[in-house]
Amino acid sequence: MYQFARFAATRAALAVITLVIVSFIVFSLMELVPGDCAERYLAFKNTQGSQISVADIEAERVRLGLDKPYLVRWGSWIFNAFQGEFGDSCILRVNIAQLLGEKFWISLGICLTSLVLAYLIAIPVGIIAATSKNALLNNSLRFVSYLGLAMPNFLLALMIMLFSTIYFGDSLTGLFSKEFRNAEWSPERVRDFLSRAWLPVFILGWSATAFAIQTVRALMSDEVGKLYVTAASARGVTGRKLLWRYPARHSLGPIVNSLGFDLNRIFNELPIVALILTLTEAGALLIEALARSNDQQLAGAIIFLLTASIVGINFITDIILALTDPRVRRSILE
């Protein structure tokens, strides 16, 4: 028990250190952008017809604390970030925590649902593809997985939107209907959300499922031919019991350990899908902040929250592997 507690504490410490390092990188990138927040905001105001002087820029810089040393500002930013406070958006001038609000959690929920859906399909299909002797079935599964890898998510989104618009008169864009867009959460709003959220979940899960099938198939194919599986088969263990007890159990360890990576890959695809489907969530805000408004404070907050989610998932998967995989448990005890 002591060794496991030490293992969990070590992994938790590494997670925190990772977040601190990533926060430093994100903050540094925010600082490297030409012009600080005061200059960008007042330049934006200048385009709206306001007359801005050098004194105004300096006063704004002092108000935002940009006159303080770099490390002091980073320390303050990371301290507040760990408490869920990221200050104000540089351009929009609203609190970032309030601006993101439910948007980030909706985005994370969509990505996690896509990830879960992908693995619920990929694990049994990948095992079948690796162990089946049916050539037609294997070739069909291989074709579907290759198609998922080859077809970009944005193209799939455009195809579904075009089909839905032509045959049903609804483009399926947005996460809410007009009447529920700014409404409070209620059973009716939840139903409206679910009636539309399935589309980005399906689109993001499309390539994730194909990638996961290939991964599971490769890992299972490698494990099935090993001597310990042959020995178990010689002892009379056959069928599903043989597959799930030996090769599948050992193959799923790397799969579980890659959940954080897969979540990151799905979120990377979300902004493009969000633009096509006109979704108003964190993916769309990230594109807006990086490509249009140059709002590095908002972009940095979204990237930090995503990193925290990935690090948290990696920590959870490490603990799950330690509890379920005898090889990991033995490494803890040694």
Contacts in CASP RR format, 6 or more apart in sequence:
PFRMAT RR
TARGET T0000
AUTHOR 0000-0000-0000
METHOD contacts of the structure
MODEL  1
MYQFARFAATRAALAVITLVIVSFIVFSLMELVPGDCAERYLAFKNTQGS
QISVADIEAERVRLGLDKPYLVRWGSWIFNAFQGEFGDSCILRVNIAQLL
GEKFWISLGICLTSLVLAYLIAIPVGIIAATSKNALLNNSLRFVSYLGLA
MPNFLLALMIMLFSTIYFGDSLTGLFSKEFRNAEWSPERVRDFLSRAWLP
VFILGWSATAFAIQTVRALMSDEVGKLYVTAASARGVTGRKLLWRYPARH
SLGPIVNSLGFDLNRIFNELPIVALILTLTEAGALLIEALARSNDQQLAG
AIIFLLTASIVGINFITDIILALTDPRVRRSILE
3 332 0 8 1.000
3 333 0 8 1.000
4 322 0 8 1.000
4 329 0 8 1.000
4 332 0 8 1.000
6 332 0 8 1.000
7 322 0 8 1.000
7 332 0 8 1.000
8 319 0 8 1.000
8 322 0 8 1.000
11 315 0 8 1.000
11 318 0 8 1.000
11 319 0 8 1.000
12 315 0 8 1.000
15 311 0 8 1.000
15 312 0 8 1.000
15 314 0 8 1.000
15 315 0 8 1.000
18 307 0 8 1.000
18 311 0 8 1.000
19 82 0 8 1.000
19 304 0 8 1.000
19 307 0 8 1.000
19 308 0 8 1.000
19 311 0 8 1.000
20 78 0 8 1.000
22 304 0 8 1.000
22 307 0 8 1.000
23 74 0 8 1.000
23 77 0 8 1.000
23 78 0 8 1.000
23 81 0 8 1.000
23 304 0 8 1.000
24 74 0 8 1.000
24 78 0 8 1.000
26 300 0 8 1.000
26 303 0 8 1.000
26 304 0 8 1.000
26 307 0 8 1.000
27 73 0 8 1.000
27 74 0 8 1.000
27 77 0 8 1.000
27 78 0 8 1.000
27 300 0 8 1.000
28 74 0 8 1.000
29 296 0 8 1.000
30 296 0 8 1.000
30 297 0 8 1.000
30 299 0 8 1.000
30 300 0 8 1.000
31 70 0 8 1.000
33 294 0 8 1.000
33 296 0 8 1.000
36 61 0 8 1.000
36 66 0 8 1.000
37 64 0 8 1.000
37 66 0 8 1.000
37 90 0 8 1.000
37 296 0 8 1.000
37 297 0 8 1.000
38 57 0 8 1.000
38 60 0 8 1.000
38 61 0 8 1.000
38 63 0 8 1.000
38 64 0 8 1.000
38 66 0 8 1.000
39 57 0 8 1.000
40 90 0 8 1.000
40 91 0 8 1.000
40 294 0 8 1.000
41 60 0 8 1.000
41 90 0 8 1.000
41 91 0 8 1.000
41 93 0 8 1.000
42 50 0 8 1.000
42 52 0 8 1.000
42 56 0 8 1.000
42 57 0 8 1.000
42 60 0 8 1.000
43 52 0 8 1.000
44 91 0 8 1.000
45 52 0 8 1.000
46 52 0 8 1.000
61 67 0 8 1.000
65 73 0 8 1.000
66 73 0 8 1.000
68 76 0 8 1.000
77 86 0 8 1.000
80 86 0 8 1.000
80 87 0 8 1.000
81 301 0 8 1.000
81 304 0 8 1.000
84 97 0 8 1.000
85 97 0 8 1.000
86 96 0 8 1.000
86 97 0 8 1.000
86 297 0 8 1.000
86 300 0 8 1.000
86 301 0 8 1.000
86 304 0 8 1.000
87 95 0 8 1.000
87 96 0 8 1.000
87 97 0 8 1.000
87 297 0 8 1.000
88 94 0 8 1.000
88 95 0 8 1.000
88 96 0 8 1.000
88 297 0 8 1.000
89 95 0 8 1.000
89 96 0 8 1.000
89 99 0 8 1.000
89 295 0 8 1.000
89 297 0 8 1.000
89 298 0 8 1.000
90 294 0 8 1.000
90 295 0 8 1.000
90 296 0 8 1.000
90 297 0 8 1.000
90 298 0 8 1.000
91 293 0 8 1.000
91 294 0 8 1.000
91 295 0 8 1.000
91 298 0 8 1.000
92 99 0 8 1.000
92 293 0 8 1.000
92 295 0 8 1.000
92 298 0 8 1.000
96 297 0 8 1.000
96 298 0 8 1.000
96 301 0 8 1.000
99 285 0 8 1.000
99 298 0 8 1.000
100 282 0 8 1.000
100 285 0 8 1.000
100 301 0 8 1.000
100 302 0 8 1.000
100 305 0 8 1.000
103 280 0 8 1.000
103 281 0 8 1.000
103 282 0 8 1.000
103 285 0 8 1.000
104 281 0 8 1.000
104 282 0 8 1.000
104 302 0 8 1.000
104 305 0 8 1.000
106 175 0 8 1.000
106 281 0 8 1.000
106 282 0 8 1.000
107 267 0 8 1.000
107 270 0 8 1.000
107 281 0 8 1.000
107 282 0 8 1.000
107 283 0 8 1.000
108 282 0 8 1.000
108 306 0 8 1.000
108 309 0 8 1.000
110 197 0 8 1.000
110 200 0 8 1.000
110 201 0 8 1.000
110 204 0 8 1.000
110 270 0 8 1.000
110 281 0 8 1.000
111 204 0 8 1.000
111 263 0 8 1.000
111 266 0 8 1.000
111 267 0 8 1.000
111 270 0 8 1.000
112 263 0 8 1.000
113 197 0 8 1.000
113 201 0 8 1.000
114 200 0 8 1.000
114 201 0 8 1.000
114 202 0 8 1.000
114 204 0 8 1.000
114 205 0 8 1.000
114 208 0 8 1.000
114 266 0 8 1.000
115 205 0 8 1.000
115 208 0 8 1.000
115 259 0 8 1.000
115 262 0 8 1.000
115 263 0 8 1.000
115 266 0 8 1.000
117 201 0 8 1.000
117 202 0 8 1.000
117 205 0 8 1.000
117 209 0 8 1.000
118 205 0 8 1.000
118 208 0 8 1.000
118 209 0 8 1.000
118 211 0 8 1.000
118 212 0 8 1.000
118 262 0 8 1.000
119 212 0 8 1.000
119 255 0 8 1.000
121 209 0 8 1.000
121 212 0 8 1.000
121 213 0 8 1.000
122 209 0 8 1.000
122 212 0 8 1.000
122 213 0 8 1.000
122 215 0 8 1.000
122 216 0 8 1.000
123 212 0 8 1.000
123 216 0 8 1.000
123 252 0 8 1.000
123 255 0 8 1.000
125 141 0 8 1.000
125 213 0 8 1.000
125 216 0 8 1.000
126 141 0 8 1.000
126 213 0 8 1.000
126 216 0 8 1.000
126 217 0 8 1.000
126 220 0 8 1.000
127 216 0 8 1.000
127 220 0 8 1.000
127 243 0 8 1.000
127 248 0 8 1.000
128 137 0 8 1.000
128 141 0 8 1.000
129 137 0 8 1.000
129 138 0 8 1.000
129 141 0 8 1.000
129 142 0 8 1.000
129 145 0 8 1.000
129 213 0 8 1.000
129 216 0 8 1.000
129 217 0 8 1.000
129 220 0 8 1.000
130 216 0 8 1.000
130 217 0 8 1.000
130 218 0 8 1.000
130 220 0 8 1.000
130 221 0 8 1.000
130 224 0 8 1.000
131 220 0 8 1.000
131 224 0 8 1.000
131 243 0 8 1.000
132 138 0 8 1.000
141 213 0 8 1.000
144 210 0 8 1.000
144 213 0 8 1.000
145 209 0 8 1.000
145 210 0 8 1.000
145 213 0 8 1.000
145 214 0 8 1.000
145 217 0 8 1.000
146 210 0 8 1.000
147 210 0 8 1.000
148 206 0 8 1.000
148 207 0 8 1.000
148 209 0 8 1.000
148 210 0 8 1.000
149 207 0 8 1.000
149 210 0 8 1.000
149 211 0 8 1.000
149 214 0 8 1.000
151 206 0 8 1.000
151 207 0 8 1.000
152 207 0 8 1.000
153 203 0 8 1.000
153 204 0 8 1.000
153 206 0 8 1.000
153 207 0 8 1.000
153 269 0 8 1.000
153 272 0 8 1.000
153 273 0 8 1.000
154 272 0 8 1.000
154 273 0 8 1.000
154 276 0 8 1.000
156 203 0 8 1.000
156 206 0 8 1.000
157 199 0 8 1.000
157 203 0 8 1.000
157 273 0 8 1.000
157 276 0 8 1.000
157 277 0 8 1.000
158 276 0 8 1.000
160 172 0 8 1.000
160 199 0 8 1.000
160 203 0 8 1.000
161 171 0 8 1.000
161 172 0 8 1.000
161 173 0 8 1.000
161 276 0 8 1.000
161 277 0 8 1.000
164 170 0 8 1.000
164 171 0 8 1.000
164 172 0 8 1.000
165 171 0 8 1.000
172 196 0 8 1.000
172 199 0 8 1.000
172 277 0 8 1.000
173 277 0 8 1.000
173 278 0 8 1.000
173 279 0 8 1.000
174 196 0 8 1.000
174 277 0 8 1.000
174 278 0 8 1.000
174 279 0 8 1.000
174 280 0 8 1.000
175 193 0 8 1.000
175 196 0 8 1.000
175 197 0 8 1.000
175 200 0 8 1.000
175 279 0 8 1.000
175 280 0 8 1.000
175 281 0 8 1.000
176 183 0 8 1.000
176 189 0 8 1.000
176 192 0 8 1.000
176 193 0 8 1.000
176 196 0 8 1.000
177 192 0 8 1.000
177 196 0 8 1.000
180 188 0 8 1.000
180 189 0 8 1.000
180 192 0 8 1.000
180 193 0 8 1.000
183 189 0 8 1.000
199 277 0 8 1.000
200 270 0 8 1.000
200 273 0 8 1.000
200 274 0 8 1.000
200 277 0 8 1.000
200 279 0 8 1.000
203 273 0 8 1.000
203 277 0 8 1.000
204 266 0 8 1.000
204 269 0 8 1.000
204 270 0 8 1.000
204 273 0 8 1.000
205 266 0 8 1.000
207 269 0 8 1.000
208 262 0 8 1.000
208 265 0 8 1.000
208 266 0 8 1.000
211 262 0 8 1.000
211 265 0 8 1.000
212 255 0 8 1.000
212 262 0 8 1.000
215 254 0 8 1.000
215 255 0 8 1.000
215 258 0 8 1.000
216 251 0 8 1.000
216 255 0 8 1.000
219 251 0 8 1.000
219 254 0 8 1.000
219 255 0 8 1.000
220 247 0 8 1.000
220 248 0 8 1.000
220 251 0 8 1.000
222 251 0 8 1.000
223 229 0 8 1.000
223 246 0 8 1.000
223 247 0 8 1.000
223 248 0 8 1.000
223 250 0 8 1.000
223 251 0 8 1.000
224 247 0 8 1.000
225 247 0 8 1.000
226 247 0 8 1.000
228 246 0 8 1.000
229 242 0 8 1.000
229 246 0 8 1.000
229 247 0 8 1.000
232 242 0 8 1.000
232 245 0 8 1.000
232 246 0 8 1.000
233 242 0 8 1.000
237 245 0 8 1.000
237 246 0 8 1.000
253 321 0 8 1.000
253 325 0 8 1.000
256 317 0 8 1.000
256 320 0 8 1.000
256 321 0 8 1.000
257 314 0 8 1.000
257 317 0 8 1.000
257 318 0 8 1.000
257 321 0 8 1.000
259 313 0 8 1.000
259 314 0 8 1.000
259 317 0 8 1.000
260 310 0 8 1.000
260 313 0 8 1.000
260 314 0 8 1.000
260 317 0 8 1.000
261 310 0 8 1.000
263 309 0 8 1.000
263 310 0 8 1.000
263 313 0 8 1.000
264 306 0 8 1.000
264 310 0 8 1.000
267 283 0 8 1.000
267 306 0 8 1.000
270 281 0 8 1.000
270 282 0 8 1.000
270 283 0 8 1.000
271 283 0 8 1.000
271 284 0 8 1.000
271 286 0 8 1.000
271 287 0 8 1.000
273 279 0 8 1.000
274 281 0 8 1.000
274 283 0 8 1.000
274 284 0 8 1.000
274 287 0 8 1.000
275 284 0 8 1.000
275 287 0 8 1.000
278 284 0 8 1.000
282 302 0 8 1.000
282 305 0 8 1.000
282 306 0 8 1.000
283 302 0 8 1.000
285 298 0 8 1.000
285 302 0 8 1.000
286 299 0 8 1.000
286 302 0 8 1.000
286 303 0 8 1.000
288 295 0 8 1.000
288 298 0 8 1.000
289 295 0 8 1.000
289 296 0 8 1.000
289 298 0 8 1.000
289 299 0 8 1.000
289 300 0 8 1.000
289 302 0 8 1.000
290 299 0 8 1.000
321 328 0 8 1.000
322 328 0 8 1.000
322 329 0 8 1.000
322 332 0 8 1.000
323 329 0 8 1.000
END
